[in-house]
Amino acid sequence: MRQMTAIELRDFLATGVSTVKIDVREDVELEFGVMEDSIHIPMQSVPNKLNELEQHKNDTIVLICRSGRRSDQIGIFLEQMGFTDVINLVGGMNAWATDVDSSMTVY
């Protein structure tokens, strides 16, 4: 799994690369801001959504949470399930809000 800072991910996404962004935060956390075009699947729901995610097994998947810890755990899980290109947003949405999009709230 690749680990990218908010700045690295911003620059990576700016290249136009196709990604599937999965936000693993809880519903109540979304009020603080969401990344454009992200799919919301709370962490605890990911194992039950594997059939739906199967179509993205070889796509570049960017995992997002508040601080980067939950998304890192889900990244390890997805790699164990055979997903081949997983990126964890280091520092999560808090880093994104601080370094990339100040319209979002750090919480």
Secondary structure, DSSP 8 states (H G I E B T S, - for coil): -EEE-HHHHHHHHHTT--EEEEE-S-GGGGGG---TTEEE--GGGGGGGHHHHGGGTTSEEEEE-SSSHHHHHHHHHHHHTT--EEEEETTHHHHHHHHT-TTS---
